[in-house]
Amino acid sequence: MNAMELGGAHPLRLPSVRWLLLLVVLMAMASATALWLTLQQARELGRPNQHADLWYVASVNSELARVRQVSHQLLAGEASAQELLLRLEVLYSVLDKTSALTSLSDRLHHQLPHTAATMRELSHHVDAWLHTLTPRPSASGERVARDVLSWADGLQQQTRMAVADVHVAVTEENDATRQSLHQRFVLLSALLAGLLLGTAALIRHLAQEARRARHLSRTLAQANQMLESRVAERTRQIEEGRQLLSFILDASPSDVLLIGADNSEVIFINQSLIRRLNLVAPPKHLPKSELLQDPAQCQQLSDELERYGEVGGMEALLGHNPPTWCSVSARLIEVDGRLSHLIWSFDITPHKRLEAQLRELATSDPLCGLDNRRAFLEKSTALLEHCRRHQQDCAVLMLDIDRFKSINDRYGHAVGDQAIIACANAMRATLRDADVLGRLGGEEFAALLPLAGERATRDTAERLRGAVEAIRIELENGDTLSFTISIGTTQLANRATLVEDLMIEADEALYRAKAEGRNRVVNLQPLRPRQFPEALAPPA
Ligand SMILES: Nc1nc2c(ncn2[C@@H]2O[C@H](COP(=O)(O)OP(=O)(O)OP(=O)(O)O)[C@@H](O)[C@H]2O)c(=O)[nH]1
């Protein structure tokens, strides 16, 4: 089935119908005209007195013959003058009628001038005879009869010829009329035949068109039905697919959101996200600011979507009450011709917790909770850099529990651990939040004190030593454990020195403190002169 068959009227059909219609109309008009003309002629032929002229000329001839006969009889004494007068009056009245007939007079004057002349001559004689006879019929009867007989032969001969001429003329006229009628009949027959053929062709054509239209209509109906069933099937499949997708997305542990890129109109939101946001029903609009807690992350999500069209695995706090750590991904897609943002996320709280635990494990000492060596070095390096940049002094302290081995040896490792924990807690409680304190290993600790000049360092170190010295641990055997620490300190003193170098210096001071009898603070004097700003200059 091609488009021509299915779409609209056939381009060749209408013009041919028009031509056929025009032909039929023209044929009908021509037939009507021919018929009208034929009828006119038939009416003309059917008019009364059409051939009366022949009858009257013949009557003139026969009446003239009677006048001759009465004239003979009058001269023979067998007829009266009154009878002759009567016959002449009859002849005159017939002649008078012939001249009154227009067709006859026309024909006589135009076609048969001899006959007209004969009639006029005869009228003239009859008129003269009547004028002679009428006043005194008996006196003039014989004279008139003789006069009639003297003219009668010639006149009779002429009227016979006139009869013949009129007869011939009428016959010819009838022949011409017959011929004309025959021709018109032939023409009318041809026109009627043409009309019949045209009408038949038109009917056949219209029937074909109707058949074709019915066929096309059936084909179209079948095609429509097929199309409708296909559309219905496809719609059903799409609907099933949509329901399945919706079911999968709702059952998914991930959050899924599809919103208009321009107005944040919600196109789809799954149950997981509705629950996560503590909503009772799907909202009409859900801007990203209501989705992400941090405005900066919200802006980042929008920017990356606009710039790259996608965002992958961005860690963000989702929702507000309470927020949940989620891995958020997004795509810029086109839905029904409009730009939309597809955002999906999944809860990474357990991962975050594990990560925090791992970070804790990686950076803190499992026994006492202080920073381990690595974390201490990281933090103190950053802090030292900060102090150097701002030309601020700071101190590095190395702290070591005195004769810790003997605690282990005497009370066991568990008590030794207790001592380490108690020492760490006491030191942490003594220092400021800004100070960095870490356990380097065993019973050895280190601290970095920002903004600490020599005196502040010595004072702080003394407070630390005193705090540890004050520790009392009640043991199960009833003994009370106390112990001390030795502290070695050194100052940054505006030098380009690494934390590790300062720790070596402080360790050297610690070594001296141990050597000088323990439970004391020893400060290692820096080798280079100090150049501090007035405000931060250590006291003399
Ligand atoms: N309980 C316990 N003991 C530890 C731990 N780490 C190291 N030690 C012990 O700490 C002791 C350190 O002893 P030493 O290095 O000889 O020093 P000390 O006995 O404190 O002597 P001085 O430092 O010279 O005062 C060793 O006996 C180690 O076994 C720990 O985490 N827990």
PDBQT file of the ligand as one rigid body, heavy atoms in Angstrom, charges set to zero:
ROOT
HETATM    1  N1  LIG A 601      53.637  -2.011  79.493  1.00  0.00    +0.000 N 
HETATM    2  C1  LIG A 601      54.221  -1.595  78.387  1.00  0.00    +0.000 A 
HETATM    3  N2  LIG A 601      55.542  -1.554  78.294  1.00  0.00    +0.000 NA
HETATM    4  C2  LIG A 601      56.178  -1.090  77.232  1.00  0.00    +0.000 A 
HETATM    5  C3  LIG A 601      55.428  -0.644  76.118  1.00  0.00    +0.000 A 
HETATM    6  N3  LIG A 601      56.314  -0.201  75.152  1.00  0.00    +0.000 NA
HETATM    7  C4  LIG A 601      57.568  -0.370  75.641  1.00  0.00    +0.000 A 
HETATM    8  N4  LIG A 601      57.491  -0.910  76.923  1.00  0.00    +0.000 N 
HETATM    9  C5  LIG A 601      58.548  -1.202  77.783  1.00  0.00    +0.000 C 
HETATM   10  O1  LIG A 601      59.155   0.021  78.275  1.00  0.00    +0.000 OA
HETATM   11  C6  LIG A 601      60.445  -0.271  78.690  1.00  0.00    +0.000 C 
HETATM   12  C7  LIG A 601      61.363   0.814  78.275  1.00  0.00    +0.000 C 
HETATM   13  O2  LIG A 601      62.497   0.675  79.042  1.00  0.00    +0.000 OA
HETATM   14  P1  LIG A 601      63.770   1.463  78.747  1.00  0.00    +0.000 P 
HETATM   15  O3  LIG A 601      63.846   1.894  77.335  1.00  0.00    +0.000 OA
HETATM   16  O4  LIG A 601      64.924   0.614  79.192  1.00  0.00    +0.000 OA
HETATM   17  O5  LIG A 601      63.745   2.705  79.691  1.00  0.00    +0.000 OA
HETATM   18  P2  LIG A 601      63.301   2.915  81.171  1.00  0.00    +0.000 P 
HETATM   19  O6  LIG A 601      63.189   1.637  81.865  1.00  0.00    +0.000 OA
HETATM   20  O7  LIG A 601      62.096   3.765  81.195  1.00  0.00    +0.000 OA
HETATM   21  O8  LIG A 601      64.546   3.707  81.700  1.00  0.00    +0.000 OA
HETATM   22  P3  LIG A 601      64.797   5.200  81.443  1.00  0.00    +0.000 P 
HETATM   23  O9  LIG A 601      64.056   5.610  80.246  1.00  0.00    +0.000 OA
HETATM   24  O10 LIG A 601      66.258   5.290  81.293  1.00  0.00    +0.000 OA
HETATM   25  O11 LIG A 601      64.299   5.904  82.668  1.00  0.00    +0.000 OA
HETATM   26  C8  LIG A 601      60.751  -1.633  78.096  1.00  0.00    +0.000 C 
HETATM   27  O12 LIG A 601      60.771  -2.567  79.186  1.00  0.00    +0.000 OA
HETATM   28  C9  LIG A 601      59.650  -1.951  77.151  1.00  0.00    +0.000 C 
HETATM   29  O13 LIG A 601      59.359  -3.333  77.110  1.00  0.00    +0.000 OA
HETATM   30  C10 LIG A 601      54.032  -0.701  76.190  1.00  0.00    +0.000 A 
HETATM   31  O14 LIG A 601      53.300  -0.334  75.261  1.00  0.00    +0.000 OA
HETATM   32  N5  LIG A 601      53.464  -1.177  77.344  1.00  0.00    +0.000 N 
ENDROOT
TORSDOF 0
